[in-house]
């Protein structure tokens, strides 16, 4: 169970709080009695997922961002707002450097201008690139292979520099594969276009897609398909609450991986989805995608040691089951 937060002396600004992980985290904060203000431009977030105070503002608008800080006087920020498609980042790197790196600089400057010191940052295992060892702990070299991963690493570096120069306190949480939905089926994953394996597989089960593409079946893994570490979205939200508590207690900077430490192959996901849904899930093998490492699995104990965090909904069938219930409740999204 998430520990009770020492109540902040003001609201927490959640940038990207209308998105998938952001909305689940906002709900948890509000359950814990933490005042929140959602800031989102709704380019990929959903108005129906917004809870509590809301400001529809783009991080590229410095003046509007400053007005939000002056109005609400947040004492901490949780930063989810970013572009997240690896393939798109290769085709449109300018978009990713603008909206991830430059807009994060805008956010950090607004925090500095208004005396807001603490930020929990949604980072990514993409900062590690192709692993030289598995499982991947926080000491693994960071050598991202996509513009997306490089922008996330630049964002981490900015926060390190602001911490040393200006006293910013931050926690960067490097996710592996976020998945699942809230257990009450009200909040879940809705992307357009959808690129993540679990929702795509479940769309096949629901009859919304004819089949699922398996990108390569010649990897050096147990069944020749890629292996990934899937982490339940409610467990991610729990880690953000704990990270905020850690910063409030005085921690200056912290980097943590968030994963289960267990990997599942593409075929295991498909077979488990078949068991969970009772539906046929046709699959077709297509060419590998460039830049897909064979195995990405989280390692290390830092999240447990520093945050007291461990995933509580780590079984693949539970993750798929929650995502399936959400899809059935929201077949066309929110």
N, C-alpha and C positions, 0 to 999 in steps of 0.2 A: 504494500500500500504506500502511495506517495506520502512523504512526510509533510506535516503541516508547514506551510511557509510562514516565516516571520513576516507579518503583514507589511508590505512596502508603505512608505509614507507618501503614497501617490500611485497613480495608475502605471501599468506596464503597457507600452506601445508594442503591438504585434504587427510587424510589417509582413504582408502576405498572409494575414489572418483569415482571409476568405478562401484560401487554398486548402488542399488535401490535408497535409500535416498540420498546417496552421490552425484550421478550424477545430480539429480534435484537441490541439493544445490549448486553445482559448477556452474550450468547454471545461477542460480539467482545471485551468486556473480559476475560472469562475466558480466551479464546484468547491475549490479550496478557499474561496472568499477573496481572491485577488482581483482587484479592479483592472479591467482591460480596456484598451482602445484599439480597435482593428483599423489598420491603414492598408488599403489595397486599391489598385486601379481597376480591378475586375477584368484585366486582360486575359487572365487564365483562371482567376478565382470566381466564386459564385456568390451572388448576393443572397441566395437562399441559405448559404452556410454561415453567414455573418451572425454573430451573437454579441449583443451589447452595443456600446458606443462604436460608431463607424465613421471614418473619414475616407471618402473616395478621392485619393490623392496619388499622383504618380511620383515616385522618388526622383524623377528627373526634374521636377518642378521645385527648385530650391526655395522660392518664396512661399509657396503653399506649404511645404514641409516645415519651414520655420514657423509659420502661423499655427500649425498643428501642435508643435512643441510649446509655443507660447500659450495656447489655449488650454491644453490638457496637463502640461507640466509633468510629463512622465519621468519616473525615477529609474526606469530600466527599459530596455528594448529587447525583443526577441525577433530575430531577422530571418524570415523565410523567403523574402521576395527576391526571386531570381529566375532567369531562364535556365531550363534544365535538360534540353534535348541534345545529346551528344552529336548525333548526325547533323542536326541543324547548325550546331556551333561550328562544324567543319565547313559548311556551306556559307554561313553568315557570321564569321568571327567578329565583325564590327559590331553587330547587334549584341553579342555576348560581352564584349569589353565595355560597351556603353552601358548596358542595363544591369550587368553584374558588378563590374569594377567601378565605373564612374558613379553610378547611382548609389553604391555602397559608400563611396567617398562623400557624396552629398549627405547621406544619413549620419556618418560619423562627424561631419562638420556641424550638422544640426545638433547632435548630441553635445559636442564641445561648446557650441555657442550658448546652449541652454543649461549647461551644467549637469547633463545626464551621463552617468559614469559607467553603468553596467550594460553589457550586451551579451546575449546568448545567440550564437551564430549557427545557422544550418549549413554545415559544410558537407563534404562528400568523400567517400573512399576513392573517387575518381582522381583525387590529388596524388594518389600513390602510383597510378599508371599500371603498367604490366608488372605484376609482382615478381620479385626475385626469390621470395620464400612465402610459404603459406602454412598456417594462417598468418594474416597480416596484423602486426601490432603497431602501436603508435610510433615506434622507433624505426619502422620501415622507411627506406628512402622515399621521398616524394618526387616523382618524375612523371607528371601527368602527360598523357598522349593525345589529348583533345583540347581545343580551345575552352570547352566547358570546364574541364578539370583544371586547366591553367588559370581560368578566371577565379575559381574557388580558392586556389592556392594564393593568388594575388590578394584576394580578400582577407585571407588569414594573415598574410604578411602586413597588410595595412593595419590590421588590428594589433599585431605585435608592435609595430612602430608607434602607433598612437598610445599604446600602453606604456611604452618606455618614455615617450616624450611628454604625454599629456595626462597620464594617470588613468587611462581607460582600463577597465577590468572586463575581461571577456572569457567566454568558454566556447570553443569551436567543437561542434559535435559532428564527427565524420560518419555519416550513415552508410550502411551497405544498402540492401534493397528494401525500401519501405513497401509495405503490403498490408492487406486486410482492411477492415472498416470498424467503426464503432460497434460495440456488441449490441446496441439497441437499433442498429441498422439505419440511423438517421444521418450519419456522416460517413462519407467514403470517397473512393477514388473516381473522379470524373475528369478526364482529359480529352482535349480535341486538338490534334489527333491523339489517339491512345497508342502508346508504344511499349507499355510495360507488359511483361509476360502474363502475370496472373489475371489481370482484367481481360486481356485478349483471349486467354484460354476459356475464361468463364463466359465471354461473349459467344464463343463457339458453342459451349454447352447450352446457352440460352437460345441458340438459333439465329443470332444476329450476324454471325460470320459463318462461312462455309467450312473453314478449317483453320488450323494454326500452323504458321510457318516455323520450322525448326531450322535455325541458321547454322548448318554444319553438323555432320555426324561422324567426324573424323578427328575429334579432339582426344588428347591423351588422358581420358577420364574413364570411370568405370563403365559407362554405357555410351561413350563417345560423344556426349553432348555437354555443353557448358554447365558449370556448377556455380550457384550463387547462394549467398546468405540472405535469407528473407527475414525482416524484422517487422513485427506488428506495429501498426501506427499508434496504438494506445501505449505501447511500451516506449515508443519514441517520445510521445507527449510526456510521459512520466519522467524521462531523462531530462527534458527541458525544465520541468518544475524543479528537479533536484539541482540542475546546473544554476538556476536562478538563486536558489537557496545558498549554494556554495559561494556565489559572487557576493551575496548580501552578507555572508559571514566574513568576507574580506579577501577571498582568493583573487589574485591579480590576473592570472592567465592560466588556461587549462585546455588541453587537447584530448579528446576522448573518441575512440571508435564506438559505434553503436551497431552491434550485430549479435547474433545468437551463438556464433562459433561453430555452427553446423551448416554445411552446404547441401543443397538439393539440386539435382540435375534438371535440365529442361524436361526430359522424359519422366522423371519422378513427379514433377509438378503436374504434368498432363495426366499421369496415371492416378495421382491423388485427387485431382479435380474430378476425374471420372467416378471415383468412389464417393466423393462428397456430394456430387450432384446427381449421380445415377444416370447421367446422360453420356451419349457417345461424343467423343471429341476427336474428329479426324485430324490427322497431322500430315504435313508434307515437308520433306527435307529440301531446303534450298541452299544456295551458296552461303558460305560464311560471311559475316559482316566484318569489315575491316576494323581492327582494334579491339575485338572481343577476346579478352584473356580466357584461357580454359577454366581457371578456378579463381574465384574471389570469395574468401571467407575471412571473417573478422577474427582477430586474436588479441591477446593482452587482457589484463585485468584492471586497467586504469579506471574504467567507468564504475566498476564495483568498488575498487579501493578508494576512489576520490568522492564518488557520488552516492555510494551505497546502492547502486542500480544493478538490476539484473532483469533480463526479459522474463515475463511471467506468462506470456501467451506465445510460446516459441514453437509449438507443434504445427507442422505444415498444414495438417487437416483443420486445425482451429483457424489459422490465418485464412485459408481458402473458404472455410465455412462462413466466416464473418463477411468476407467479400462477396460470397454467393448470396447471402441473405440481403445484403445491401443492393446488389444488382436486381434481385427479384422485387425489392421494395421500390426501386428507382430505375426501371428499365430504360428510361430515356434521360437519365441524369436527374439533376435537381429540378 
